[in-house]
């Protein structure tokens, strides 16, 4: 005999499901994949900085960076709702699908931005908080509102926003900026164009349909592949600088040499034999490349500490 189902319980379960779904939508709104990169690169900058910081304060600093990144993403989603509804890659986003209203996304983003900067300033220091504010402002005002829909150089200039986290992490410990975090900034800065343009080649129709002048749309695929190769060469050279100027060891140098050689190979193959498959291969490897490069910096730093000890 079947057990009767309490209608009150049924309602409660439905409410729990709805609440869980809404929570998942707000988490997606914050672009957690981008947040992971911010947390990792910012965490590396924090960990390798000279001096020390209490583990609890380190956690607070990294959390503030993550929340700041999520705030930027929420505001970006709110502003880009119109084009996100059209693009295949983005039309399932909560704002594009109507699950979260753009006004709610904007309010969430602004609230989180203010909270992250305030916490960083009060709990850590105001240099790190100022850099976090600059990062959020650059991504929202310079990239999203100004550059993205106006120039094919959007991702080059606007990409600077994603390069600040190692500097923020370093400043959280030291209260200042030195050469090493600037080099880490440059690594991400020069990595961003080939990383994003590889995806833009694959999604060229998406950007053309909404009138966003990504480089493949504005200048064509051939010019884009050439620019990817040029930036890849600059990136490879930049990746070797930390060791060449004495801010990292030879363990990092070996890793950077291997990783950059693979990156250059993929960029060269894409330039010579254009295909969606090669574009996506470069895009996917570029993500691994940056994580592995920063992991190598971290391991190199740890090995130096152990040898010194």
Secondary structure, 3 states (H helix, E strand, C coil): CCCCCCHHHHHHHHHHHHHHHHHHHHHHHCCHHHHHHHHHHHHHHHHHCCCCCCHHHHHHHHHHHHHHHHHHHHHHHHHCHHHHCCCCCCCCCHHHHCCCCHHHHHHHHHHHHHHHHHHHHHHHCHHHHHHHHHHHHHHHHHHHHHHCCCCCCHHHHHHHHHHCHHHHHHHHHHCCCCHHHHHHHHHHHHHHHHHHHHHHHHCHHHHHHHCCCCHHHHCCHHHHHHHHHHHHHHHHHHHHHHHHCCCCCHHHHHHHHHHHHHHHHHHHHHHHCCCHHHHHHHHHHHHHHHHHHHHHHHHHHHHHHHHHC
